[in-house]
Amino acid sequence: MHITMKNNPNKTSNFNTKTFLFACIPSYIFPAVMSWVSGWFMNNPEIMQASYTTIAIPSLIAACLSYMLLWSMEKLQFFPANKFIRTILLVIVMVLLSLITIELAYLKSEIFNILFSTILGTAITTWRQPISKIKKQS
């Protein structure tokens, strides 16, 4: 059985290495740079330190996990058709995973940075990544 997309019979999926990198790399770089620059302007070394650890890393992890979940949803053809609902559901899942990680790793002092970055990384990745209905052909 061969799986193809409805509109383009040569295209099998919206998910590949290139789209994975385009989803994950910016989710680390942009939060790190934006928070580091704001820490520099405010002369706050704590924000500058957190920019590439507790701010950028949770965003990266959330984006990568969201991408993988979306890919699984497309493969299984089990996903909400509404992009907003799909985004909200994945944000809830990622926030719960973040809260578990915060509790297990004793990172309660960084809860705001981690949760905010997780929400942003998940929401942006989920909103930007299309999921297609796959037409099965025999």
Phi, psi and omega in degrees: 000131180250135181256126178228162178279153182298309186280331184229103184295343180273344183265128182259334182197158173273000186250127176202181183298319181297313179292329176297313179294320178293337177276321189269318184297312178297333180290344172265312188295310185296312177297323180296313182293314182297316181286326178295316180297317179294324175294324179293315179295325180273359182055048182240097182295337178294317178292321179298320178293316182290339185301320182257006176243276187281356176257309185280322183295314177299325177296316178298312181298315180297318179296316180295314179295320178298316179300314181295321177294319177297320178298317178296320179299319180291318179298317181278347184056044180228094181200153174292136181290329181282123183297322180296314179296317179300318180295313180299315180299315180290326176298317179298315179299314182292324177295318177298317177297321178295317179297321176296315179297317179300317180293315182290328183263006179055051181249033183299333179290341181251019186300318181297310180302314184292313182293318179297315179294322178296316180297314180296312181300317180291312184297315181294316180296313183294321181291323185278332186272116179283148173240133184246150170287132182256130179268125180271129177237144180259000000 
